[in-house]
């Protein structure tokens, strides 16, 4: 059954609405958020079925399933900067990340069209991975939190700059919730073992993309597609340059 779309109430609370609301779902009736959560959960289940601990997977298991690690990510296996965004370090890790994604995704479905949402999520995750490599290339990294922080940043920029038809009180309340989410999670990320560099990288990436798209949220589909192409080309160039700079900086580590 298709997930119910959501809208903002006058109080700024995301509430379910009848299925006649505009479609942001695929031809299978699945929202982008549902698909993203499904991919993350599927990877976690496959890891568990292969014998990976659901509580404390070891470093070799994480590396086998695509974790981000400088010597490989900056060397012969650059795909890890993407795959690491869909791998989680235990059931508690994936539970909290998916809970955040479900809540932020409900709002993102209403603010962005499907392809802009996917672009922001993916690009923010990559930005988080690159920030993590820059800060501590020898630390194993995994999880969707960089991409989730990117969604929060993009929503903040879009709601503040996008001139959307949302009641002022609801807008203030929603933005306050987003700022509190980002602030609290970054503070919690000061605990050892949590990669705040990925959080910050994703947040900055999301803020940049949200700002870029904020003036085009209500454009015709063809116009939005044109701006998405600009964003893909621009972010692709930025990531390529940043990745090459990291490879040169940590050349002695690369395998």
Buried (B, 14 or more C-beta within 10 A) or exposed (E): EEBEBBBBEEEBEBEEEEEEBEEBBEEEEBBBBBBBBEEBBEBBEEBEEEEBEBEEBEEEBBBBBBBBBBBBBBBEBEEBBBBBBBBBBBEEBBEBBBEBBBBBBBBBBBBBBBBBBBBBBBBBBBBBBBBBBBBEBEBBBBBBBBBBBBBBBBBBBBBBBBEBEBEEEBBEBBBEBBEEBBEEBBEEBEEEEBBBBBBBBBBBBBBBBBBBBBEBBEBEEEEBEEBBEEBBEBBEEBBEEBBEEBBEEBEEBBE
